[in-house]
Amino acid sequence: MKKKTLKIIATFFALVLALAFVVKFGTPGLLKFYVQSGIGDCRNIPIFCMSPVVCPDFPEMTNDSLGDSIPYVSDNLSASVPKGFSVIEEIINRPFYKKHKRMDKGNTVYLLRKDKDFFMELFPQLKASGVNDDYEFIKRVMYAKFTGIKNITDTFFVIMKGVFIPDLGNQADVKMCSFQLQGVKGFINYNLGPKENLFDCNFIGRDGSFYKVYIKDRESKLDLAKVAALVSSLRAAN
């Protein structure tokens, strides 16, 4: 037991020293090697080489697109959710879409809201790199590319991209797009598969809050118009 504990401690300090070395002496090649060794590159994580495009016809979508829906209200937020979908509202201190495996058998909408400037308070040092608000933070995450790593900030955002975007099936089939809709702006990543549709939405709401919506559409009921309608219905609790 003692030897095992010492091994864990030694491994931890070795990783810390390696990270410190990369931060201090990192060149683009070394930084890419660090990410590739720890997480992967574009071959096994295709989204590392993807960037959003403008969502087609997105500004024209309205709440009418949602169709048959029911209200969801909590102490934190409210939304209109398609009938037949379970709703799970989560906090951000662990991967929210992995906590409820026992409930992960049907159509599910995962919701998350954080107050304005959440990321700026979490990573204030990024202001020195020109990241001055939560939208710019999300934008840098979504546009981050493994091939574009030049410094430690680029490395940070590539790593965050791998953390930020949940399971969307075969990443080679994932589409990424940006949108602005009725005072809401952000990004939707999605995979419209033969058996199920998966959506990951990250955006800043009208009140400046950060929202994340992750949808597992097991029966392929939803399309981009319906997801856009759900996004436009989200509000902070009164």
Residue frames as qw, qx, qy, qz and C-alpha x, y, z in Angstrom:
[[0.000, 0.887, 0.462, 0.000, 0.00, 0.00, 0.00],
 [0.322, -0.787, 0.109, 0.514, 2.86, 2.36, 0.88],
 [0.404, -0.144, 0.600, 0.675, 4.64, 1.64, -2.41],
 [0.224, 0.612, 0.675, 0.347, 1.43, 2.28, -4.33],
 [0.124, -0.933, -0.263, 0.210, 0.93, 5.62, -2.58],
 [0.378, -0.608, 0.332, 0.614, 4.51, 6.67, -3.30],
 [0.394, 0.167, 0.692, 0.582, 4.08, 5.70, -6.95],
 [0.111, 0.817, 0.546, 0.151, 0.94, 7.84, -7.25],
 [0.247, -0.894, -0.024, 0.374, 2.69, 10.81, -5.63],
 [0.440, -0.361, 0.512, 0.643, 5.74, 10.40, -7.85],
 [0.330, 0.438, 0.693, 0.468, 3.55, 10.21, -10.97],
 [0.010, -0.918, -0.391, 0.063, 1.66, 13.33, -9.93],
 [0.293, -0.800, 0.186, 0.490, 4.85, 15.36, -9.43],
 [0.459, -0.070, 0.639, 0.614, 6.25, 14.08, -12.71],
 [0.238, 0.674, 0.622, 0.319, 3.14, 15.31, -14.53],
 [0.149, -0.946, -0.175, 0.231, 3.33, 18.67, -12.77],
 [0.407, -0.568, 0.400, 0.593, 6.98, 19.07, -13.75],
 [0.416, 0.231, 0.694, 0.540, 6.21, 18.07, -17.33],
 [0.117, 0.854, 0.489, 0.134, 3.44, 20.64, -17.52],
 [0.277, -0.874, 0.048, 0.395, 5.67, 23.32, -16.00],
 [0.468, -0.263, 0.553, 0.636, 8.35, 22.53, -18.59],
 [0.322, 0.514, 0.669, 0.429, 5.82, 22.76, -21.43],
 [0.043, -0.940, -0.329, 0.079, 4.49, 26.10, -20.13],
 [0.335, -0.797, 0.214, 0.456, 7.96, 27.62, -19.75],
 [0.241, -0.441, 0.658, 0.561, 9.75, 26.23, -22.80],
 [0.613, 0.404, 0.676, -0.065, 6.87, 25.12, -25.01],
 [0.058, 0.286, -0.525, -0.800, 7.28, 25.55, -28.74],
 [0.703, 0.183, -0.105, -0.679, 4.34, 24.85, -31.10],
 [0.648, 0.220, -0.717, -0.135, 5.74, 21.40, -31.85],
 [0.180, 0.085, -0.844, 0.499, 6.22, 20.56, -28.19],
 [0.431, 0.079, 0.378, -0.816, 2.77, 21.87, -27.26],
 [0.747, 0.188, -0.346, -0.535, 1.15, 19.78, -30.00],
 [0.517, 0.175, -0.829, 0.123, 3.06, 16.73, -28.79],
 [0.102, -0.059, 0.698, -0.706, 1.84, 17.42, -25.25],
 [0.636, 0.147, 0.146, -0.743, -1.81, 17.52, -26.40],
 [0.713, 0.268, -0.559, -0.326, -1.39, 14.53, -28.73],
 [0.350, 0.177, -0.869, 0.301, 0.19, 12.42, -26.00],
 [0.156, 0.042, 0.674, -0.721, -2.35, 13.36, -23.35],
 [0.558, 0.380, 0.374, -0.635, -5.59, 13.55, -25.35],
 [0.658, 0.338, 0.626, 0.246, -5.09, 12.94, -29.05],
 [0.064, -0.322, 0.336, 0.883, -5.01, 14.75, -32.36],
 [0.533, 0.303, -0.140, -0.778, -7.26, 15.16, -35.39],
 [0.390, 0.145, -0.866, -0.278, -7.05, 11.48, -36.28],
 [0.286, -0.285, -0.895, 0.193, -8.77, 10.19, -33.16],
 [0.008, 0.653, 0.499, -0.569, -10.58, 13.44, -32.25],
 [0.388, 0.458, 0.513, 0.614, -11.79, 14.88, -35.59],
 [0.083, -0.938, -0.331, -0.061, -13.41, 17.97, -33.99],
 [0.516, -0.612, 0.127, 0.586, -9.87, 19.17, -33.22],
 [0.287, -0.089, 0.505, 0.809, -9.64, 20.06, -36.91],
 [0.049, 0.646, 0.680, 0.342, -13.20, 21.38, -37.33],
 [0.047, -0.144, -0.204, 0.967, -14.51, 24.95, -37.11],
 [0.316, 0.591, 0.642, -0.373, -18.09, 26.28, -37.10],
 [0.108, 0.249, 0.500, 0.822, -19.82, 27.70, -40.17],
 [0.349, 0.008, 0.175, -0.921, -22.88, 29.96, -40.09],
 [0.363, 0.250, 0.870, -0.219, -26.02, 27.89, -39.40],
 [0.001, 0.211, 0.656, 0.725, -28.22, 27.74, -42.52],
 [0.336, -0.525, -0.463, -0.630, -31.40, 29.89, -42.21],
 [0.421, -0.274, -0.719, 0.481, -31.02, 29.93, -38.44],
 [0.024, 0.084, 0.254, -0.963, -32.17, 33.53, -37.81],
 [0.471, -0.135, -0.397, -0.776, -35.57, 32.72, -39.39],
 [0.492, -0.236, -0.837, 0.041, -36.39, 30.00, -36.85],
 [0.347, -0.452, 0.179, -0.802, -38.92, 30.84, -34.11],
 [0.366, -0.142, 0.775, -0.494, -40.69, 29.23, -31.18],
 [0.788, 0.260, 0.044, -0.556, -43.38, 28.03, -33.61],
 [0.540, 0.445, -0.701, -0.136, -40.85, 25.50, -34.92],
 [0.146, -0.285, 0.865, -0.386, -40.95, 23.56, -31.66],
 [0.547, -0.174, -0.672, -0.467, -44.51, 22.36, -32.20],
 [0.765, -0.508, -0.327, -0.223, -45.87, 20.13, -29.45],
 [0.410, 0.335, -0.565, 0.633, -43.96, 21.12, -26.31],
 [0.585, -0.691, -0.424, 0.014, -44.33, 21.40, -22.56],
 [0.034, -0.879, 0.266, -0.394, -42.94, 24.01, -20.14],
 [0.786, -0.157, -0.426, 0.420, -40.01, 23.19, -17.88],
 [0.134, -0.848, 0.126, -0.498, -39.46, 25.46, -14.88],
 [0.756, -0.234, -0.435, 0.430, -36.89, 25.25, -12.08],
 [0.377, -0.844, -0.126, 0.360, -35.32, 27.65, -9.58],
 [0.462, -0.409, 0.385, 0.686, -32.56, 28.30, -12.14],
 [0.073, 0.205, -0.549, -0.807, -34.19, 28.45, -15.59],
 [0.643, 0.398, 0.498, -0.425, -37.27, 27.85, -17.71],
 [0.026, 0.296, -0.731, -0.614, -37.69, 26.38, -21.20],
 [0.813, 0.256, 0.079, -0.517, -40.14, 24.84, -23.65],
 [0.233, -0.366, 0.890, 0.141, -39.17, 21.21, -24.16],
 [0.548, 0.096, -0.618, -0.555, -40.53, 18.78, -26.78],
 [0.831, -0.231, 0.243, -0.444, -42.98, 16.23, -25.44],
 [0.985, 0.124, -0.121, 0.025, -41.50, 12.78, -24.92],
 [0.537, 0.498, -0.438, 0.522, -38.15, 14.07, -23.65],
 [0.672, -0.590, -0.325, 0.308, -36.87, 13.67, -20.10],
 [0.146, 0.877, -0.157, 0.431, -35.24, 16.81, -18.67],
 [0.784, -0.367, -0.232, 0.443, -32.12, 16.71, -16.51],
 [0.072, 0.942, -0.121, 0.305, -30.76, 19.97, -15.16],
 [0.875, -0.116, -0.214, 0.418, -27.17, 19.81, -13.99],
 [0.266, -0.921, 0.199, 0.205, -24.31, 21.66, -12.39],
 [0.602, 0.731, -0.320, 0.032, -20.90, 21.99, -13.98],
 [0.344, -0.710, 0.604, -0.115, -18.65, 20.37, -11.37],
 [0.494, -0.153, 0.839, 0.167, -18.62, 17.05, -13.23],
 [0.098, 0.037, -0.706, -0.700, -19.54, 15.85, -16.75],
 [0.500, 0.112, 0.377, -0.772, -23.29, 16.49, -16.50],
 [0.750, 0.262, -0.308, -0.524, -24.21, 14.22, -19.40],
 [0.534, 0.225, -0.812, 0.073, -22.54, 11.19, -17.77],
 [0.204, -0.260, 0.661, -0.673, -24.06, 11.35, -14.30],
 [0.678, 0.101, 0.405, -0.605, -27.36, 9.67, -15.06],
 [0.142, 0.248, -0.885, -0.368, -26.48, 6.53, -16.98],
 [0.186, 0.269, 0.919, -0.221, -29.52, 4.78, -15.51],
 [0.357, 0.682, 0.384, -0.510, -31.75, 7.42, -17.13],
 [0.069, 0.579, -0.497, -0.643, -29.88, 7.43, -20.43],
 [0.388, 0.136, 0.896, 0.167, -32.18, 5.08, -22.33],
 [0.320, 0.728, 0.605, 0.051, -34.65, 7.44, -23.96],
 [0.285, 0.705, 0.163, 0.628, -34.95, 10.93, -25.40],
 [0.543, -0.614, -0.306, 0.484, -33.23, 13.31, -23.01],
 [0.224, 0.830, -0.001, 0.511, -32.57, 17.05, -22.77],
 [0.641, -0.367, -0.308, 0.599, -29.75, 18.13, -20.45],
 [0.066, 0.906, 0.149, 0.391, -29.86, 21.78, -19.37],
 [0.627, -0.312, -0.235, 0.674, -27.23, 23.95, -17.73],
 [0.107, 0.900, 0.139, 0.399, -27.21, 27.68, -16.89],
 [0.607, -0.299, -0.248, 0.693, -24.48, 29.81, -15.32],
 [0.037, -0.913, -0.230, 0.335, -24.62, 33.49, -14.43],
 [0.455, 0.870, -0.070, 0.178, -23.04, 36.20, -16.56],
 [0.125, 0.806, -0.533, 0.223, -19.21, 36.29, -16.53],
 [0.931, -0.311, 0.171, -0.081, -18.97, 32.73, -15.21],
 [0.892, 0.231, 0.002, 0.388, -15.96, 31.87, -17.39],
 [0.256, 0.764, -0.199, 0.558, -14.33, 35.25, -16.89],
 [0.528, -0.695, 0.324, -0.364, -14.41, 34.74, -13.13],
 [0.971, -0.145, 0.185, 0.052, -13.17, 31.18, -13.54],
 [0.774, 0.109, 0.201, 0.590, -10.28, 32.11, -15.87],
 [0.007, -0.962, -0.093, 0.258, -9.49, 35.83, -15.32],
 [0.454, -0.498, 0.478, 0.564, -5.96, 35.38, -16.70],
 [0.525, 0.383, 0.645, 0.402, -7.41, 34.95, -20.20],
 [0.142, 0.947, 0.216, -0.190, -8.15, 38.68, -20.38],
 [0.283, -0.682, 0.449, 0.503, -4.46, 39.17, -21.15],
 [0.346, 0.004, 0.807, 0.479, -5.09, 37.11, -24.32],
 [0.225, 0.017, -0.350, -0.909, -8.03, 39.25, -25.45],
 [0.355, -0.397, -0.826, -0.186, -10.81, 37.10, -24.00],
 [0.050, -0.169, 0.303, -0.936, -13.01, 39.68, -22.29],
 [0.646, -0.057, 0.209, -0.732, -16.42, 38.02, -22.00],
 [0.655, -0.043, 0.736, -0.169, -18.07, 34.60, -21.90],
 [0.769, 0.589, 0.149, -0.198, -19.06, 34.68, -25.57],
 [0.340, 0.778, -0.527, -0.034, -15.47, 35.24, -26.64],
 [0.392, -0.404, 0.812, -0.156, -14.47, 32.33, -24.38],
 [0.770, 0.253, 0.554, -0.188, -16.99, 29.98, -26.05],
 [0.616, 0.763, -0.110, -0.162, -15.98, 31.26, -29.49],
 [0.074, 0.712, -0.699, 0.001, -12.30, 30.55, -28.83],
 [0.578, -0.155, 0.783, -0.167, -13.22, 27.04, -27.64],
 [0.766, 0.456, 0.411, -0.191, -15.28, 26.24, -30.73],
 [0.561, 0.804, -0.193, -0.045, -12.77, 27.64, -33.22],
 [0.397, -0.669, 0.623, 0.073, -9.75, 26.05, -31.52],
 [0.890, 0.393, -0.210, -0.097, -7.74, 23.73, -33.77],
 [0.861, -0.348, 0.225, 0.295, -4.97, 21.29, -33.04],
 [0.691, 0.375, 0.213, 0.580, -3.17, 22.45, -36.19],
 [0.088, 0.851, 0.062, 0.514, -3.38, 26.06, -34.98],
 [0.703, -0.666, -0.114, 0.222, -1.55, 25.55, -31.69],
 [0.481, 0.666, -0.199, 0.534, 1.17, 28.18, -31.37],
 [0.010, 0.472, -0.517, 0.714, 1.23, 29.00, -27.65],
 [0.051, -0.091, -0.893, 0.437, -0.06, 27.89, -24.26],
 [0.436, 0.271, 0.285, -0.810, -3.38, 29.76, -24.72],
 [0.614, 0.266, -0.513, -0.537, -4.06, 27.90, -27.97],
 [0.330, 0.097, -0.930, 0.127, -3.25, 24.67, -26.16],
 [0.198, 0.136, 0.667, -0.705, -5.69, 25.52, -23.36],
 [0.578, 0.301, 0.043, -0.758, -8.57, 26.12, -25.78],
 [0.563, 0.228, -0.728, -0.318, -7.92, 22.93, -27.75],
 [0.171, -0.019, -0.917, 0.360, -8.01, 20.96, -24.51],
 [0.331, 0.236, 0.455, -0.792, -11.19, 22.80, -23.48],
 [0.581, 0.245, -0.386, -0.673, -12.77, 21.91, -26.82],
 [0.461, 0.068, -0.884, -0.048, -12.27, 18.22, -26.05],
 [0.049, -0.177, -0.783, 0.595, -13.81, 18.74, -22.62],
 [0.315, 0.245, 0.155, -0.904, -16.61, 21.08, -23.69],
 [0.627, 0.192, -0.416, -0.631, -18.14, 19.03, -26.50],
 [0.666, -0.184, 0.648, -0.320, -19.87, 15.85, -25.23],
 [0.410, 0.026, 0.878, 0.247, -20.49, 12.57, -27.03],
 [0.510, 0.520, -0.029, -0.685, -21.91, 13.29, -30.48],
 [0.922, 0.273, 0.269, -0.056, -21.40, 9.85, -31.98],
 [0.766, 0.177, 0.264, 0.559, -18.99, 9.51, -34.87],
 [0.177, -0.739, -0.020, 0.649, -17.15, 12.83, -34.82],
 [0.276, -0.067, 0.610, 0.740, -16.35, 12.60, -38.52],
 [0.008, 0.556, 0.721, 0.415, -20.08, 13.19, -39.15],
 [0.215, -0.690, -0.442, 0.531, -20.45, 16.10, -36.71],
 [0.253, 0.679, 0.265, 0.637, -21.45, 19.52, -38.04],
 [0.356, -0.470, -0.350, 0.728, -20.54, 22.73, -36.23],
 [0.167, 0.624, 0.375, 0.665, -22.29, 26.06, -36.79],
 [0.152, -0.194, -0.370, 0.896, -22.65, 29.50, -35.22],
 [0.059, -0.657, -0.656, -0.367, -25.88, 31.46, -34.88],
 [0.020, 0.063, 0.316, -0.946, -27.49, 34.68, -33.69],
 [0.254, -0.459, -0.768, -0.367, -31.18, 34.50, -32.89],
 [0.396, -0.767, -0.333, -0.378, -33.37, 37.11, -31.19],
 [0.279, -0.831, 0.325, -0.354, -30.66, 38.39, -28.87],
 [0.860, -0.340, 0.377, 0.037, -29.13, 34.95, -28.36],
 [0.535, 0.708, -0.455, -0.076, -25.77, 34.02, -29.88],
 [0.611, -0.465, 0.639, -0.055, -23.67, 30.90, -29.75],
 [0.250, 0.415, -0.817, -0.313, -22.88, 27.58, -31.37],
 [0.888, -0.004, 0.267, -0.375, -24.59, 24.29, -32.17],
 [0.077, 0.412, -0.886, -0.198, -22.72, 21.06, -32.80],
 [0.788, 0.105, 0.328, -0.511, -24.83, 18.20, -34.08],
 [0.021, -0.227, 0.926, 0.302, -24.91, 14.78, -35.67],
 [0.742, 0.186, 0.090, -0.638, -28.01, 13.71, -37.57],
 [0.137, -0.297, 0.937, 0.123, -27.56, 9.96, -37.68],
 [0.442, -0.072, -0.738, -0.504, -29.60, 7.12, -39.19],
 [0.501, -0.375, -0.776, 0.084, -30.80, 5.94, -35.76],
 [0.371, -0.758, -0.394, 0.365, -30.53, 8.99, -33.48],
 [0.274, 0.787, 0.009, 0.553, -29.81, 12.71, -33.49],
 [0.625, -0.462, -0.295, 0.556, -27.37, 14.35, -31.07],
 [0.159, 0.845, 0.108, 0.499, -27.15, 18.08, -30.39],
 [0.573, -0.394, -0.294, 0.656, -24.77, 20.19, -28.27],
 [0.114, 0.841, 0.235, 0.474, -25.70, 23.89, -27.91],
 [0.523, -0.390, -0.267, 0.709, -23.52, 26.48, -26.14],
 [0.153, 0.651, 0.322, 0.670, -24.73, 30.06, -26.13],
 [0.128, -0.132, -0.397, 0.899, -25.12, 33.36, -24.31],
 [0.019, 0.664, 0.746, 0.039, -28.72, 34.27, -23.55],
 [0.048, 0.804, 0.251, 0.538, -30.45, 37.63, -23.60],
 [0.524, -0.847, -0.020, -0.089, -29.60, 38.17, -19.92],
 [0.156, 0.786, -0.578, 0.156, -25.90, 37.40, -20.46],
 [0.755, -0.338, 0.536, -0.169, -26.10, 33.97, -18.83],
 [0.183, 0.389, -0.851, -0.302, -24.25, 31.01, -20.29],
 [0.844, 0.053, 0.286, -0.450, -26.49, 28.12, -21.36],
 [0.065, 0.324, -0.905, -0.268, -25.63, 24.61, -22.46],
 [0.822, 0.137, 0.214, -0.510, -28.19, 22.24, -23.98],
 [0.015, 0.324, -0.919, -0.223, -27.22, 18.67, -24.77],
 [0.773, 0.152, 0.131, -0.602, -29.89, 16.58, -26.48],
 [0.156, -0.150, 0.960, 0.179, -30.01, 12.84, -27.05],
 [0.660, 0.274, -0.007, -0.700, -32.79, 12.33, -29.57],
 [0.410, -0.173, 0.894, 0.049, -33.02, 8.54, -29.68],
 [0.528, 0.483, 0.697, -0.054, -35.97, 8.52, -32.09],
 [0.294, 0.061, 0.422, 0.856, -34.74, 11.26, -34.47],
 [0.058, 0.774, 0.622, -0.101, -37.74, 13.47, -33.68],
 [0.117, -0.879, -0.059, 0.458, -35.90, 16.79, -33.74],
 [0.647, 0.515, 0.163, 0.537, -34.27, 18.86, -36.45],
 [0.395, 0.060, -0.158, 0.903, -32.30, 22.12, -36.29],
 [0.233, -0.505, -0.240, -0.795, -35.48, 24.21, -36.39],
 [0.708, -0.575, -0.372, -0.173, -36.91, 22.49, -33.30],
 [0.706, -0.240, -0.283, 0.603, -33.59, 22.74, -31.45],
 [0.198, 0.289, 0.024, 0.936, -33.38, 26.45, -32.33],
 [0.452, -0.598, -0.307, -0.587, -36.88, 26.92, -30.92],
 [0.773, -0.482, -0.358, 0.205, -35.86, 25.22, -27.68],
 [0.545, -0.001, -0.147, 0.826, -32.78, 27.45, -27.49],
 [0.030, -0.423, -0.136, -0.895, -34.84, 30.61, -28.03],
 [0.595, -0.606, -0.388, -0.357, -37.26, 29.57, -25.23],
 [0.692, -0.226, -0.470, 0.498, -34.61, 29.36, -22.51],
 [0.132, -0.817, 0.032, -0.560, -34.77, 32.00, -19.79],
 [0.239, 0.176, -0.706, 0.643, -33.19, 32.56, -16.42],
 [0.316, -0.577, -0.746, 0.105, -35.61, 32.00, -13.54],
 [0.102, -0.760, -0.109, -0.633, -37.38, 35.14, -12.31]]
